[in-house]
Each structure stands twice: as structure tokens, then as C-alpha cells.
Amino acid sequence: MILCLSVQAQVPSDWQVDGLKGKVKTLTKLYSLDSGKKYMEKINYDKAGFITTRVSYTNIDPEHYYSMELIKDKEYSYSSYKGDKRLIKVISFDYVKRTPTYTEKHQEEWLAGRNQYIYVFGEKSSEGNSYVVRTYNTKNQLTTEEYFNENKKSEGTNTFYYTMSGDISKKKYNRNNQYYVLDGDEVNSIEIKKDKKNNVIDQYFKRKSIDGFYTEQSTYEYY
């Protein structure tokens, strides 16, 4: 697909896509299930609002046991956009040795309407890489993310719902996302707390699949 960049609006910043208010320098987000599973990511933004690095941590070891400690899992380094695309260098870490194991490149590309982008787990989906298509509404809120395998066959879609004030109200997962949510699970927001910039610092969800809870806790550093 050839895009005419002269008539396209600029790609939205990651501040916009992530729904952040104010000039966030670093966002640290901890996801927790009452089962003991935890997943954390630390995201750094430049002064224009674009991600420079993202580091993920998990407490789930290779044998699927939960530890008390969060261990570095992956480190993402984002290049600047060239038109609609940017490359992401991803370093994976060995859970036990805590050393890098392998490096690969992923790719993000915004489509012409600026309401969808493709995240490719590799550099070119045409060469058989799996990928996810994320769709946003006019408020830059993520509404769906659909996962595809190497043969371009859909493996499931996650759906997100919002309140009139723009806060996430429900997440419905038909495809596992990261480490902390189960396939087919649905979570509904029951409590939310925000900081002075109106960014969410604590959000509590009720899980539909079992009588349990799921939480997201965020801390911010601002420019």
C-alpha cells in the first residue's frame, strides 16, 4: 500500500494513544490478579509524547509458578517514526539467568485513516509474521485489538468499552493479552482513582469468569 503523506495528518503521539494528560515522562503500570499473577511495565516518553523505551517485568517463571519478585522479561527500544512506520528493537531476557537471550525487531504502522495501526511481531507481515490490528475511535481510545497468526488467520479479538467521561469501563478478552488476563475473561471497572492531572492511578475490576478481582496501579513522573 502506497500512502500519500502530503495529505495525511501526522501520526498521533503515544500520549494521545495511551490516553495521558499532561507531559508524562515515565509511566509505571502494575497489573495484578488475585491469583498472584503480576505484570509490570515501565514506559519512557520523550518531550513530544512518543515512547522511547518500554521494559516489561513478570513474576511468572518458565514452570508457570509465581514468585514474590518481578523479573525483567523484555526491553523495547522505539525508533522515531518515518512517515507512518517505526521499528522497535525487542530484547528478551532469561528468567533464571536474568541475561539477554535473543533480539528481534517489531514494526508498527498507522493506516491511512489514522484509526488503525498494525503491530507486526517481526519486520514484515508478508513474510509470515504474526501481528495485531488495533482500532481506535475518534477520541483515540482503543476499541478493539484483533490478533492474527502467521497465516493471517484471526486468533481472537479483545474489546474495550468506555464511560461518557472517557474512562475504561469494561475489557472483554477473547485472546490472551500479555501475562495477566485469561482467554475469554471479562473485567468490569468498579472503582477508579486519579491524580491531580486526571490520570488514573488505581483502577479495580471485577472478573466475570471467577469471583475475583483484577487491578491496575499506575505511577507517573512528569516533565
ZIKAMO-V54474 format. One record per residue. OMEGA is omega as a letter, one per 30 degrees, with the letter a starting at -180 (NA if undefined). NEAR is the number of other C-alpha atoms within 12 Angstrom. D_CENTER is the distance of its C-alpha to the mean C-alpha in Angstrom with 1 decimal. Layout:
# ZIKAMO-V54474
omega=(OMEGA | OMEGA)
near=(NEAR | NEAR)
d_center=(D_CENTER | D_CENTER)
This chain:
# ZIKAMO-V54474
omega=(l | a | l | a | a | a | a | l | l | l | l | l | l | l | a | a | a | l | a | l | a | a | a | l | a | l | l | a | l | l | a | l | a | l | a | l | l | l | a | l | l | a | l | a | l | a | l | l | l | a | l | l | l | a | l | a | l | l | a | a | a | l | l | l | a | l | l | a | l | a | l | a | a | l | a | l | a | l | l | l | l | a | a | a | l | l | a | l | a | l | l | a | l | a | a | a | l | l | l | l | l | a | l | l | l | a | l | l | l | l | a | a | l | l | l | l | a | l | a | l | a | a | a | l | a | l | l | l | l | a | l | l | l | a | a | l | a | l | a | l | l | a | l | l | a | a | l | l | a | l | l | l | a | l | l | a | l | a | a | a | a | l | l | a | l | l | l | a | a | l | a | a | l | l | a | a | a | a | a | a | a | l | l | a | l | l | a | a | l | l | a | l | a | l | a | l | a | l | a | l | l | l | a | a | l | l | a | a | l | l | a | a | l | a | l | l | a | l | a | l | a | l | NA)
near=(8 | 8 | 17 | 14 | 18 | 10 | 10 | 16 | 18 | 20 | 30 | 31 | 28 | 31 | 30 | 25 | 28 | 27 | 27 | 33 | 25 | 24 | 25 | 32 | 28 | 30 | 38 | 29 | 30 | 32 | 35 | 33 | 31 | 21 | 22 | 25 | 30 | 34 | 37 | 35 | 33 | 32 | 33 | 32 | 33 | 23 | 18 | 19 | 29 | 30 | 33 | 30 | 29 | 30 | 32 | 32 | 36 | 36 | 31 | 29 | 26 | 16 | 10 | 14 | 16 | 24 | 21 | 14 | 19 | 26 | 29 | 30 | 34 | 32 | 32 | 30 | 29 | 29 | 24 | 26 | 22 | 16 | 24 | 31 | 27 | 28 | 30 | 30 | 27 | 28 | 26 | 25 | 25 | 21 | 26 | 19 | 14 | 18 | 17 | 18 | 18 | 15 | 20 | 22 | 25 | 29 | 34 | 33 | 35 | 33 | 28 | 23 | 22 | 26 | 27 | 29 | 30 | 34 | 32 | 34 | 30 | 26 | 25 | 21 | 24 | 15 | 15 | 17 | 25 | 27 | 33 | 34 | 33 | 31 | 29 | 29 | 20 | 16 | 20 | 26 | 30 | 30 | 29 | 29 | 32 | 32 | 31 | 25 | 22 | 20 | 15 | 20 | 16 | 19 | 23 | 24 | 27 | 32 | 30 | 29 | 25 | 24 | 14 | 9 | 11 | 22 | 29 | 29 | 25 | 30 | 34 | 33 | 32 | 24 | 28 | 23 | 25 | 21 | 27 | 32 | 34 | 25 | 22 | 21 | 30 | 30 | 37 | 29 | 28 | 20 | 23 | 23 | 21 | 20 | 20 | 12 | 18 | 19 | 28 | 29 | 26 | 27 | 30 | 29 | 31 | 26 | 28 | 22 | 18 | 16 | 15 | 20 | 29 | 37 | 35 | 34 | 30 | 29 | 26 | 30 | 23 | 23 | 16)
d_center=(25.6 | 27.1 | 25.8 | 28.2 | 26.3 | 29.3 | 28.7 | 24.9 | 23.2 | 21.0 | 17.3 | 15.5 | 14.4 | 10.9 | 12.7 | 13.4 | 10.2 | 8.6 | 11.9 | 13.5 | 17.3 | 19.5 | 19.0 | 16.3 | 16.9 | 14.7 | 12.2 | 12.3 | 10.5 | 12.2 | 11.6 | 15.1 | 17.0 | 20.7 | 21.4 | 20.6 | 17.2 | 14.9 | 11.7 | 11.0 | 9.1 | 11.1 | 10.2 | 13.3 | 14.2 | 17.6 | 20.1 | 19.2 | 15.7 | 13.9 | 11.8 | 14.2 | 12.8 | 10.0 | 11.4 | 10.4 | 13.2 | 14.5 | 17.9 | 18.3 | 21.0 | 21.9 | 24.4 | 21.8 | 23.5 | 21.8 | 23.0 | 23.3 | 21.7 | 18.1 | 18.3 | 16.3 | 14.6 | 13.0 | 13.4 | 11.8 | 14.3 | 13.7 | 16.9 | 18.1 | 18.0 | 21.1 | 21.6 | 18.7 | 17.3 | 15.9 | 15.8 | 13.6 | 15.6 | 14.2 | 16.5 | 16.6 | 18.7 | 21.4 | 21.0 | 24.8 | 25.9 | 22.9 | 23.5 | 21.6 | 22.2 | 21.1 | 19.4 | 17.9 | 16.7 | 13.8 | 14.1 | 12.5 | 15.1 | 15.5 | 18.2 | 21.4 | 20.8 | 17.7 | 16.2 | 14.4 | 12.8 | 12.8 | 10.6 | 13.4 | 13.5 | 16.6 | 18.5 | 20.1 | 19.4 | 23.1 | 23.8 | 22.3 | 18.7 | 16.1 | 13.5 | 11.1 | 12.2 | 10.2 | 12.9 | 13.3 | 16.5 | 18.9 | 17.3 | 14.0 | 12.5 | 10.1 | 12.8 | 12.2 | 10.2 | 13.0 | 13.2 | 16.3 | 18.3 | 20.5 | 23.1 | 20.9 | 21.4 | 18.8 | 17.6 | 16.2 | 14.3 | 12.1 | 13.4 | 12.7 | 15.8 | 16.8 | 20.0 | 22.4 | 21.3 | 17.7 | 16.3 | 14.2 | 17.0 | 15.9 | 13.2 | 14.9 | 13.6 | 15.8 | 13.7 | 12.3 | 8.5 | 8.4 | 11.6 | 12.0 | 12.7 | 15.7 | 16.4 | 18.1 | 17.3 | 17.1 | 16.5 | 18.3 | 18.1 | 21.4 | 21.2 | 19.4 | 20.4 | 19.8 | 21.1 | 23.7 | 21.3 | 20.0 | 16.6 | 15.6 | 16.5 | 17.0 | 16.2 | 17.9 | 17.5 | 20.3 | 19.6 | 21.7 | 22.2 | 24.0 | 25.5 | 22.8 | 20.1 | 16.4 | 15.4 | 12.8 | 14.5 | 13.6 | 16.0 | 16.4 | 18.7 | 20.0 | 22.1)
